Structure formats: structure tokens, C-alpha cells
Amino acid sequence: MIRNPVDIATRVSPNLSALIESQVNDPDAEQPVTLATVRSFITGLLPSALSETEHLHHFDIDASLLDELEALIDEFGEDAVAIDFAQHMASEPLSRVIDAVINDENRENPPTLETVKNAIAGGLPAKLVGDGVLEDDEDDALLAEIEVLIRRYGADSLAEEFLRYE
């Protein structure tokens, strides 16, 4: 099994990244999920593209996605671990929370994912809703999202590494 540097995920389209993530998180998938595993999944879907449009539109699967995957396989090999190619960024609402924690003038050290989790649990999202930074419905899933990032990357990971603005 070949492990690749995490920054290669920045070269992967959001659609392919989402598809890879779904395969890695599929409890029925063979572990570890490789690029070859993802290719088998995509090629299994392409012939039935007309009859399974609802499932396919979730990832916008088309031939260009397969082409993108084939280019990765050509460069990194079909045994490359697929999760290395998935982008791991915070959602737009979580990015705004992370930004608020980063810009807290009372902070001495760069915030970690655990620091952000504590800020969320401590009510920061409600303050940000009141300030107009977050919408009322955007704060519902923040705690669950930060916990997923902590499980995958560790509580001590720097929060700023997960910022994303769309």
C-alpha cells in the first residue's frame, strides 16, 4: 500500500473528493479503499447513468470524473490509498467560526481543533448568529463537524489548516 503526501488532495476536484470520501466512509467497502477501488465503483455506475440519475447527480459522475481518476492512477498507481486524495476542509460556517477564534485578541497561541470545539460548546455560534456572521440554521451541525475533523486529524491539529472560503 502506497501512502502519499496529504497536499495532493488539493489537486483533486471537489466532486471526486466527495466520491472518494463516500467510498472511504462506506462500512461495506473493502478496507483500505484504493484508487482502484474507487475506479471500480465509478465504472460500475457509468453504464447505468441514465437510470440512476438521482444517485449520480449527488456526485455529478460523468466520464470526466473517470478521466480525472485515471490521471491520478497513472501518476500514483492504483494501489494508492484513496483517502490521501480527499480534501478535508471545514464547511463555510465552520470556517467562519474558526476565523472568529483565530482573530480573538485574547488568544496567545494559534487555535487547535479542540480549541474551536470548546468555543462551539461554549456558545460562540450563538454570538456569531447574533452578530450576523452565521445564519440561524448554520450553527446546528458545527459541533458534529468539528468532532469528525478531530477524530480524523487529532485535537491538536491547527484549526487554520482547515479553513475554506467559497
C-alpha positions in Angstrom: 0.0 0.0 0.0 1.4 3.4 -1.0 0.8 6.5 1.1 1.1 9.9 -0.5 1.6 13.4 0.9 -1.7 14.9 2.0 -1.3 18.1 -0.1 -2.1 16.1 -3.3 -5.7 16.4 -2.3 -5.6 20.0 -3.4 -5.3 18.7 -7.0 -8.5 16.7 -6.8 -11.8 18.2 -7.9 -14.5 18.6 -5.2 -16.7 16.0 -6.9 -14.1 13.3 -7.0 -13.1 14.2 -3.4 -16.7 13.8 -2.2 -17.0 10.5 -4.0 -13.7 9.2 -2.5 -14.9 10.3 0.9 -18.2 8.4 0.5 -16.3 5.2 -0.5 -13.9 5.5 2.4 -16.8 6.0 4.8 -18.9 3.2 3.3 -19.0 0.5 6.0 -19.4 -2.2 3.4 -16.4 -1.1 1.3 -13.2 -3.2 1.4 -10.6 -1.5 3.5 -8.4 0.2 2.8 -10.0 1.9 -0.2 -7.6 2.4 -3.0 -7.8 4.4 -6.2 -8.5 1.1 -8.0 -11.5 0.5 -5.6 -12.9 4.0 -6.5 -12.4 3.3 -10.2 -14.4 0.1 -9.9 -17.2 1.9 -8.1 -17.3 4.7 -10.8 -17.2 2.3 -13.8 -20.0 0.3 -12.1 -22.1 3.5 -12.1 -21.3 4.9 -15.5 -23.2 2.3 -17.6 -26.4 2.9 -15.6 -26.0 6.6 -15.6 -29.4 7.2 -17.4 -31.4 5.0 -15.0 -29.8 6.2 -11.8 -29.7 9.9 -12.3 -30.6 10.8 -8.7 -27.6 8.9 -7.2 -25.3 10.1 -9.9 -26.3 13.8 -9.6 -25.2 13.6 -6.0 -21.6 13.4 -7.2 -22.1 14.7 -10.8 -20.5 11.5 -12.0 -19.5 11.5 -15.7 -16.7 10.4 -17.9 -14.6 13.4 -16.9 -14.6 12.2 -13.3 -13.3 8.8 -14.5 -10.7 10.6 -16.6 -9.5 12.6 -13.6 -9.3 9.4 -11.6 -7.4 7.6 -14.4 -4.8 10.5 -14.4 -4.3 10.1 -10.7 -3.9 6.3 -11.1 -1.4 6.9 -13.9 0.6 9.2 -11.6 0.3 7.5 -8.2 -0.7 3.9 -9.0 -3.9 2.0 -8.5 -2.8 0.8 -5.0 -2.6 4.4 -3.7 -4.7 4.9 -0.6 -7.8 6.8 -1.7 -8.3 8.9 1.4 -5.0 10.7 0.6 -6.8 12.3 -2.4 -9.9 13.5 -0.4 -10.0 17.2 0.5 -10.6 17.8 4.2 -11.7 21.3 4.7 -14.2 22.9 7.1 -17.6 23.9 5.8 -18.2 27.6 5.1 -20.0 28.1 8.5 -17.3 26.2 10.4 -14.6 28.3 8.6 -16.3 31.5 9.9 -16.2 30.0 13.5 -12.5 29.1 13.1 -11.8 32.6 11.7 -13.5 34.1 14.8 -11.5 32.0 17.1 -8.2 32.8 15.2 -9.0 36.6 15.4 -9.8 36.5 19.2 -7.4 39.2 20.5 -7.2 37.4 23.9 -5.7 34.3 22.3 -2.0 33.8 22.8 -1.5 30.6 20.7 -2.9 29.5 17.3 -6.1 27.7 18.0 -6.3 23.9 17.6 -9.4 21.9 16.5 -10.0 21.2 20.3 -9.9 25.0 21.0 -12.6 25.5 18.3 -14.7 22.6 19.6 -14.6 24.2 23.1 -15.6 27.6 21.6 -18.5 26.0 19.9 -19.6 24.2 23.0 -19.2 27.4 24.9 -21.7 29.3 22.8 -19.6 31.1 20.2 -22.0 30.1 17.3 -24.9 31.8 19.1 -22.8 35.0 19.4 -21.9 34.8 15.7 -25.6 34.4 14.8 -26.3 37.5 16.9 -23.5 39.4 15.1 -24.8 38.3 11.7 -21.7 36.2 10.9 -23.7 32.9 10.9 -27.3 32.3 9.8 -29.7 30.8 12.4 -29.7 27.3 10.8 -25.9 27.2 10.2 -24.9 26.6 13.8 -26.8 23.2 14.1 -24.1 20.9 12.7 -20.9 22.7 13.8 -20.2 20.5 16.8 -20.7 17.3 14.8 -18.5 18.6 12.0 -15.6 19.6 14.3 -15.8 16.3 16.1 -15.3 14.5 12.7 -12.2 16.6 12.0 -10.9 15.9 15.5 -11.4 12.1 15.0 -9.6 12.1 11.7 -6.8 14.6 12.4 -6.5 14.9 16.2 -7.5 17.5 18.7 -4.1 19.3 18.5 -4.2 20.0 14.7 -4.1 23.7 13.9 -7.6 24.9 13.1 -6.4 27.3 10.4 -5.3 24.4 8.2 -9.0 23.5 7.6 -10.2 27.0 6.6 -12.2 27.2 3.4 -14.0 30.1 1.9 -16.2 29.6 -1.1 
